[in-house]
Amino acid sequence: MNDISNFSGLSGSGASELFQILRDGRPRTRTELADLMGLARSTITLRIEALMDLGLVGYVDDAISTGGRPSTRIALKAGSKVVLGIDIGASHVRVALTDLLGHRLKENSQSIEVSKGPDVVLECAVNLGKELLESTNHSLSDLLSVGVGVPGPVEHRTGRPFNPPIMPGWNGFDVPGLLKDHFNVPVLVDNDVNIMALGERNASWPDVDNMLFVKIATGIGSGIISNGRLQRGADGVAGDIGHIRVHNGTGTPCHCGNLDCLEAVASGPAVAKKLRALGHEANSSEDVIALVSSGNAEAVHAVRQAGRDVGEVLSACVSLINPSVIVIGGSMTLTGEHFIAGIREVVYSRAIPVATQHLRIVQSGSGLDAGVLGASMLAIHHAMSPKHIDALVNGLKSD
C-alpha cells in the first residue's frame, strides 16, 4: 500500500522520483531507468550515485547478456536501512524491526499497563527498540523512521494523543518528540485501529482498495481504507464507531458521557458485565472467551448479540463507505464464529443488496500482529516518501 504523497519530475532532488521506481525491489539497468523517466543516462547516473551514498540502493548480479557486455542492474537495498514499528496496547508494548520491504527482522514485547503513563511506557518502547537494533547488528545510523500506534485518538498533525479515555496522563503528550530525542529520526504516531488497518491491508489484502478494519476488544473502533488510502478525517477521528448509539441498549452509560454507545454495549468488558449479571465469573474479554470455548449457552448468546449490535452500526457504514471487505479484529474474534456470525446476520439483512452483493466479512488474518505490522508500514511509507528522500539527499549536499 503506497500511502505516500504524489511525486513529479519537479520534486526537489530528482533522486526521490527515481527511488519511487526502485522501491518495489525489482532490479533495473540504467537504460531501463532512463527510458522510464525520459532522462539521459548521465542524469540517471548522478541520481543513482546520490541514492547509493545514502545506502538505499546498490548493484545486483549482472543482467543476462545478449552477446555484448552485460548491463549492471540497480535495486533497492532493502536490508541496509531499517524502521521500527511500535504497537502500544492497553496492557502491552510490542516492537518490531523491519527492513524497507516490510519484512520483520526481529521483534520483542513486554507486558505493561498503558495507564502507567507516557514516560514509563515509552521508556519501555525505547529500550526494546534499542535492544532490537543491537541484537541485529544495526546502529541508530541505520534507522530511518519510527511508527507508533496508541490505543486512543491522536491529532495526526502533531502525533499527540487527545482525550484518550484509557490513557491517563497521555493527553497532549509529545510522543514523537520524546522518541525522536532517543532515536533522532522522524516519528509517526496514529491510533491503533488505523495502524491495524494498514497492517492488515498490507499483509492480507494488498489488492483491495476499499476496506474497513474493525477492532472489538476493550474498546471498539475502525480504520477506513478508501481508494487505497487510509482516511483519517478532518480531525483524525474518522472510523470512531464505538460511540455511535445502538438501539439494543438499556440506558448503559459510556465513559464518553453518552448512553448506549456501541462500545458500552458490545465490547469485551460490556459482554463480561452482562454475564456477571447472570451469575457467571466474567471480569474481562478473556473470561468471556473462556466461557464461550467451554460451550456456555448464555455466553454464546451474549457474544452473538454483541455481534448483532456491531452489525447494526456496520450496516450503516456499508451504505456510507461501500467497502468490498470488512475485516474483524481484536480479542472478541477469539470467541470463534459466534461473534462474526452475529455481524453478518445484521449487515447482510439490513444493508442494501447492491452494497453487499460482493461484500466479504472476515476475521483478521494478521491477528495480534496487525498493530506492529501497521506501525512498521507507517514508518516505511514515510521513510520512502519523496519528501523524506529529498531531505536525505539535500542533507548529503550540505555535508
C-alpha positions in Angstrom: 0.0 0.0 0.0 1.7 3.2 -1.1 0.2 5.7 1.3 2.6 8.4 0.2 2.5 11.8 -1.5 2.4 12.1 -5.2 5.7 12.8 -6.8 6.7 14.5 -10.1 9.6 15.5 -12.2 9.7 18.8 -10.3 10.5 17.1 -6.9 13.4 18.6 -5.0 16.4 16.4 -5.9 15.1 14.2 -8.7 16.7 11.2 -6.9 13.4 10.8 -5.0 11.5 10.1 -8.2 14.0 7.6 -9.2 13.8 6.0 -5.8 10.0 5.6 -6.1 10.6 3.4 -9.2 13.1 1.3 -7.4 11.3 0.9 -4.1 9.4 -2.2 -5.4 12.7 -4.1 -5.1 12.9 -5.0 -8.8 16.4 -4.7 -10.3 16.7 -2.4 -13.4 19.5 -1.2 -15.6 20.4 2.4 -16.2 19.0 2.2 -19.7 15.7 0.9 -18.3 15.5 3.7 -15.8 16.4 6.3 -18.4 13.6 5.1 -20.6 11.1 5.0 -17.8 11.9 8.5 -16.7 12.7 10.1 -20.1 16.1 11.3 -18.9 19.7 10.9 -20.1 21.8 8.1 -18.7 24.3 10.7 -17.3 21.4 12.2 -15.3 20.3 8.8 -14.1 23.8 8.0 -13.0 24.0 11.1 -10.9 20.8 10.3 -9.1 21.8 6.6 -8.6 25.1 7.8 -7.0 23.2 10.0 -4.6 21.0 7.1 -3.5 24.0 4.9 -3.2 25.7 7.4 -1.0 22.7 7.1 1.3 22.9 3.3 1.3 19.4 2.9 -0.2 20.2 1.3 -3.5 23.1 -0.8 -4.8 24.3 -3.0 -7.7 23.0 -6.6 -8.0 24.0 -9.5 -10.2 24.7 -8.8 -13.8 21.8 -8.8 -16.3 21.5 -11.7 -18.8 24.0 -11.0 -21.6 22.7 -10.8 -25.2 26.2 -11.1 -26.7 27.9 -8.0 -25.5 29.0 -6.8 -22.1 26.1 -7.5 -19.6 24.5 -4.4 -18.1 24.7 -3.7 -14.4 21.4 -3.6 -12.6 20.5 -1.4 -9.7 17.9 -2.3 -7.0 16.7 -1.2 -3.6 19.0 -2.4 -0.7 16.0 -3.4 1.5 18.1 -4.6 4.4 20.6 -1.8 4.6 18.3 0.5 6.3 15.6 -0.3 8.9 12.5 1.1 10.6 10.9 0.4 14.0 7.2 -0.3 14.5 5.9 0.2 18.0 2.4 -1.1 19.0 1.3 0.2 22.3 -1.8 -1.5 23.7 -3.8 -1.3 26.9 -1.5 -3.8 28.6 1.5 -4.4 26.3 4.2 -2.8 24.2 5.3 -4.7 21.0 8.3 -3.5 18.9 9.4 -4.9 15.6 12.5 -4.1 13.5 11.6 -4.2 9.8 13.5 -3.8 6.5 12.3 -1.4 3.8 10.2 -4.0 2.1 8.2 -4.7 5.3 9.9 -8.0 6.3 10.2 -8.3 10.1 13.8 -8.9 11.1 13.1 -9.3 14.8 10.6 -8.3 17.4 10.1 -8.2 21.1 7.3 -7.4 23.6 6.7 -6.6 27.2 3.5 -6.6 29.3 2.9 -3.1 30.7 -0.2 -1.1 31.5 -0.7 2.0 29.4 -2.1 3.6 32.5 1.4 3.8 33.9 1.8 6.9 31.8 3.8 8.0 28.8 7.2 8.3 30.4 7.2 4.8 31.8 5.6 3.2 28.7 7.7 5.0 26.1 10.9 4.2 28.1 10.0 0.6 27.7 9.5 1.0 24.0 12.8 2.8 23.6 14.6 0.0 25.5 13.0 -2.7 23.4 13.8 -0.8 20.2 17.5 -0.3 21.1 17.8 -3.9 22.1 16.5 -5.0 18.7 18.9 -2.7 16.8 21.8 -4.1 18.8 20.8 -7.7 18.5 20.6 -7.5 14.7 23.9 -5.6 14.4 22.2 -2.4 13.3 23.1 1.1 14.7 21.0 4.2 15.1 22.5 5.4 11.8 20.7 2.5 10.0 17.3 3.6 11.4 15.2 5.8 9.0 12.0 6.3 10.9 9.7 5.0 13.7 6.0 4.3 13.5 3.8 4.1 16.6 0.2 3.0 17.3 -1.5 4.0 20.6 -4.9 2.9 21.9 -6.7 6.3 21.7 -7.4 9.3 19.5 -4.4 11.1 18.0 -4.1 14.5 16.5 -2.5 13.4 13.2 -0.7 16.7 12.5 1.3 16.7 15.8 1.2 13.0 16.8 -0.1 13.9 20.2 -2.9 11.8 21.9 -6.0 13.9 22.7 -8.5 13.0 25.4 -7.7 9.2 25.3 -10.2 7.5 27.6 -7.9 4.6 28.8 -4.6 6.5 28.7 -4.4 8.7 31.9 -1.6 11.2 31.6 -1.2 10.9 27.9 -3.5 13.8 26.8 -1.4 16.2 24.7 1.9 14.4 25.4 4.6 14.9 22.8 5.1 11.2 21.9 7.0 12.0 18.7 9.3 14.4 20.5 10.3 12.0 23.2 11.0 9.2 20.8 12.9 11.5 18.4 15.2 12.5 21.3 16.2 8.9 21.7 16.3 7.7 18.0 17.0 11.0 16.1 14.7 10.1 13.2 11.1 11.1 12.2 8.4 9.6 14.4 4.9 9.0 13.1 2.0 8.3 15.6 -1.5 7.2 14.9 -4.3 5.5 16.8 -4.1 1.7 17.0 -7.1 0.9 14.7 -5.7 3.0 11.8 -2.4 1.3 12.3 -4.0 -2.2 12.3 -5.9 -1.3 9.1 -2.6 -0.5 7.4 -1.0 -3.8 8.7 -4.0 -6.0 7.7 -4.2 -4.5 4.3 -0.5 -4.9 3.6 -0.4 -8.4 4.9 -3.6 -9.9 3.6 -5.4 -7.6 1.2 -2.8 -5.7 -0.9 -5.1 -5.6 -3.9 -8.2 -4.3 -2.1 -8.6 -0.5 -2.3 -11.8 -0.2 -0.2 -11.7 -1.9 3.2 -13.0 -1.4 6.7 -11.0 -2.8 9.6 -12.9 -3.1 12.9 -11.3 -3.8 16.2 -13.5 -5.1 19.0 -11.7 -5.6 22.3 -11.6 -3.3 25.4 -12.8 -0.6 23.0 -14.4 -0.6 19.6 -13.1 1.4 16.6 -12.4 1.1 12.9 -9.9 2.1 10.3 -11.0 3.1 6.9 -9.1 2.4 3.6 -10.8 4.2 0.7 -9.4 4.3 -2.8 -6.2 2.7 -1.4 -5.5 5.3 1.2 -6.1 5.5 4.9 -8.8 8.0 5.8 -8.3 10.0 9.0 -10.9 12.7 8.5 -10.7 16.4 9.4 -9.6 15.9 13.0 -8.2 12.4 12.9 -11.2 10.6 14.3 -12.7 9.0 11.2 -13.9 5.5 12.0 -14.7 6.1 15.7 -17.7 3.9 15.5 -17.5 2.9 19.2 -19.5 5.9 20.2 -22.4 5.5 17.8 -25.6 4.8 19.7 -27.3 1.4 19.2 -31.0 0.5 19.7 -30.4 -2.5 21.8 -29.0 -0.5 24.8 -30.8 -0.2 28.1 -29.5 3.1 29.1 -26.0 1.8 29.6 -23.6 4.7 30.4 -20.4 5.1 28.3 -17.2 6.7 29.6 -17.7 9.4 26.9 -20.7 10.7 28.8 -23.4 9.3 26.5 -25.7 6.3 26.8 -25.9 3.1 24.8 -22.7 3.7 22.8 -21.7 0.6 20.8 -18.6 0.3 23.0 -20.6 0.4 26.2 -22.9 -2.4 24.8 -20.8 -4.7 22.7 -17.1 -4.5 23.7 -15.4 -7.3 25.7 -15.9 -5.7 29.1 -19.5 -4.9 28.2 -20.3 -8.5 27.4 -18.4 -9.6 30.6 -20.6 -7.3 32.6 -23.8 -8.8 31.2 -22.5 -12.3 32.0 -21.7 -11.3 35.6 -25.3 -10.1 36.0 -26.3 -13.6 35.0 -24.1 -15.1 37.8 -21.0 -16.0 35.8 -17.4 -15.3 36.8 -16.5 -12.9 34.0 -14.3 -9.9 34.5 -12.6 -9.5 31.2 -12.7 -10.4 27.5 -10.5 -13.4 28.3 -13.2 -14.7 30.7 -15.8 -14.3 28.0 -13.7 -16.2 25.5 -13.2 -19.0 28.1 -16.9 -19.3 28.8 -17.7 -19.4 25.0 -15.0 -22.0 24.5 -16.5 -24.2 27.2 -19.8 -24.1 25.4 -21.7 -22.0 27.9 -25.0 -21.2 26.2 -25.6 -17.8 27.9 -22.1 -16.7 26.9 -22.6 -17.8 23.3 -25.9 -15.9 23.2 -24.3 -12.7 24.7 -21.5 -12.8 22.2 -23.9 -13.4 19.3 -26.0 -10.4 20.4 -22.9 -8.3 20.7 -22.1 -9.2 17.1 -25.6 -8.1 16.0 -25.1 -4.8 17.8 -21.8 -4.2 15.9 -23.6 -5.3 12.7 -26.2 -2.6 13.3 -23.6 0.1 13.1 -21.7 -1.5 10.3 -24.8 -1.8 8.1 -24.9 2.0 8.1 -21.1 2.1 7.4 -21.6 -0.2 4.4 -24.0 2.2 2.8 -21.8 5.2 3.5 -18.4 3.8 2.6 -19.2 0.8 0.3 -16.2 -1.4 1.3 -15.5 -4.6 -0.5 -14.1 -6.2 2.6 -14.8 -5.8 6.3 -12.1 -7.3 8.5 -12.9 -8.0 12.1 -10.0 -8.0 14.6 -9.4 -7.7 18.3 -9.8 -10.1 21.2 -13.5 -10.7 20.7 -12.8 -12.5 17.5 -11.3 -15.3 19.6 -14.8 -16.3 20.5 -14.9 -18.0 17.2 -17.6 -17.7 14.5 -20.3 -16.7 17.0 -19.4 -13.1 17.1 -18.8 -12.7 13.3 -22.0 -14.6 12.6 -24.0 -12.0 14.5 -22.3 -9.2 12.5 -23.0 -10.9 9.2 -26.6 -11.7 10.2 -27.5 -8.0 10.6 -25.3 -6.4 7.9 -26.5 -8.7 5.1 -30.1 -8.3 6.1 -30.1 -4.5 6.6 -27.7 -3.0 4.1 -29.0 -2.6 0.6 -28.2 -5.6 -1.7 -26.1 -3.6 -4.2 -23.7 -2.7 -1.4 -23.4 -6.3 -0.1 -23.5 -8.4 -3.2 -19.7 -8.6 -3.3 -19.0 -7.8 0.4 -16.9 -10.1 2.4 -16.9 -10.0 6.2 -13.9 -11.9 7.5 -11.8 -12.4 10.6 -8.4 -10.7 10.7 -5.6 -12.8 9.1 -2.9 -10.9 10.9 -4.4 -11.4 14.4 -2.3 -9.8 17.1 0.4 -8.9 14.6 -1.7 -6.3 12.8 -0.7 -3.5 15.1 3.0 -3.8 14.9 2.8 -4.6 11.2 0.9 -1.4 10.6 3.2 0.7 12.7 6.1 -0.6 10.6 4.3 0.2 7.4 3.5 3.7 8.6 7.3 4.2 9.2 8.2 2.7 5.8 5.7 4.9 3.9 7.3 8.0 5.5 10.9 6.8 5.2 10.5 6.0 1.5 8.3 9.0 0.6 9.6 11.6 -1.9 9.7 14.3 0.7 11.9 12.3 3.1 14.2 11.0 0.3 14.7 14.6 -0.9 15.5 15.7 2.7 18.2 12.9 3.0 19.7 13.8 -0.4 19.8 17.5 0.5 21.4 16.6 3.8 24.2 14.9 1.8 24.7 18.0 -0.3 25.1 20.2 2.8 27.6 18.0 4.5 
